[in-house]
Amino acid sequence: MQALRVLNLSDDLSGTQLAELPKPERAAGEVLVQVRAASLNFPDLLMTRGKYQLEPELPFTSGLELAGEVVEVGAESAFKVGDKVIGGNKTGAFAEFAAIPERGLSPLPKGMSFEKGAAMGAAYSTGYTGLVELANLKEGQWVLVTGASGGVGLAAIDLAKAMGAKVIAGTGCLSKIDQIQAQANPDKVILTQGQFREEVSQITEGHLCDIVFDPVGGDVFDEATRCVTFSGKLVVVGFTSGRIANIATNIPLIKGFSIVGLRAGEYARRFPERGRAINAAIAKLAEEGCIDPLIDRTLPLWRWHEGFNAMANRELIGKVVFVPGC
Ligand SMILES: NC(=O)c1ccc[n+]([C@@H]2O[C@H](COP(=O)([O-])OP(=O)(O)OC[C@H]3O[C@@H](n4cnc5c(N)ncnc54)[C@H](OP(=O)(O)O)[C@@H]3O)[C@@H](O)[C@H]2O)c1
């Protein structure tokens, strides 16, 4: 089968290539899935460079999330052959077949395409865990989402809007503002360069934001600490800027806000019942038509390089979805 293999770590993808591999063997507790679509996440890019918190042993098959059809199960499995599923296991999704632990899979929401299902999974569970589980999002609250054009950022905007929040989308790219406004429909899109606190204050009529959801870090995080309202929450999601910010602890004390660290996957592993409830809540919102993941482009897997480069060069508004075997 076709699979995208990381053979060596490199900053320019030179250690990653498409290869022919035997179909993976299903171990106990795993389900063999025929991958129909798999979406690219920032950690996939970081893992090709050895710059993610998880460093799989080389060589490994890239890809942390997929949508597909079950082709082989164990006798005790809750799934059956032919079930349509979404999920993943940190690696292995960019291939024609993947053996995934059963707990890493959930049903594809009814009526959803494989492409949309693959695009929804990790981004939406990250958004939901951060906004709802950790920051206790309420209808009518102001939410600032940075890195707004990314998979996780767009998912957070979509979920916050679906739950009746007022959303400010922050992008670092002037050229993306109109498209984010048109496609994601937040209340307002702002440019998160320099000092954007005054604009946030104006938009929220001095209230500032009840929740700031920040996948970017660095300078954006620094300025975002000035955008949280008293008793608000600043959710630390990631560091796409490449810099992990430092913060003096007197800032959250004086301003009376909380900083919350998000690890969506780990949260679901430690609290499996909450993980299942989060997946069910997202599936319900999708089935009711309240949320809809944005896909920037769908590519055959052999054009993986184009997708990875577009993410590295910050050209995307939405997800990249790969279709293996074509
Ligand atoms: N905490 C968790 O549980 C969890 C789970 C999943 C992912 N994550 C993290 O969330 C982050 C986003 O992942 P993703 O898959 O959504 O990535 P993505 O689709 O590439 O989006 C990231 C966004 O960050 C902004 N960005 C990219 N490079 C930047 C740079 N050099 N400087 C400033 N901003 C930059 C861009 O938005 P604009 O151009 O619009 O500014 C980009 O669209 C990653 O750090 C990932 O590791 C965390």
The ligand as a Gaussian input file, in Angstrom:
#p B3LYP/6-31G(d) Opt

LIG

0 1
 N       -3.318000      21.940000      22.845000
 C       -3.859000      20.967000      22.130000
 O       -4.498000      20.039000      22.643000
 C       -3.690000      20.991000      20.652000
 C       -4.348000      20.078000      19.803000
 C       -4.182000      20.183000      18.425000
 C       -3.339000      21.174000      17.914000
 N       -2.699000      22.012000      18.782000
 C       -1.812000      23.076000      18.309000
 O       -2.600000      24.088000      17.734000
 C       -1.793000      24.806000      16.826000
 C       -2.548000      24.993000      15.526000
 O       -2.639000      23.747000      14.846000
 P       -3.376000      23.681000      13.416000
 O       -3.376000      22.247000      13.014000
 O       -4.627000      24.480000      13.434000
 O       -2.303000      24.465000      12.497000
 P       -2.559000      25.313000      11.176000
 O       -3.759000      24.827000      10.466000
 O       -1.267000      25.397000      10.455000
 O       -2.903000      26.763000      11.744000
 C       -2.029000      27.495000      12.497000
 C       -2.280000      28.996000      12.314000
 O       -1.320000      29.693000      13.127000
 C       -0.912000      30.863000      12.441000
 N        0.540000      30.769000      12.197000
 C        1.215000      29.860000      11.492000
 N        2.537000      30.128000      11.463000
 C        2.682000      31.247000      12.188000
 C        3.805000      32.040000      12.514000
 N        5.041000      31.714000      12.123000
 N        3.616000      33.128000      13.287000
 C        2.385000      33.453000      13.709000
 N        1.257000      32.723000      13.414000
 C        1.415000      31.646000      12.659000
 C       -1.648000      30.905000      11.120000
 O       -2.824000      31.673000      11.310000
 P       -2.966000      33.173000      10.741000
 O       -2.156000      33.222000       9.469000
 O       -4.424000      33.327000      10.525000
 O       -2.429000      34.064000      11.810000
 C       -2.021000      29.461000      10.891000
 O       -3.135000      29.320000      10.064000
 C       -0.473000      24.023000      16.706000
 O        0.504000      24.627000      17.530000
 C       -0.823000      22.665000      17.239000
 O        0.295000      21.991000      17.755000
 C       -2.857000      21.942000      20.111000

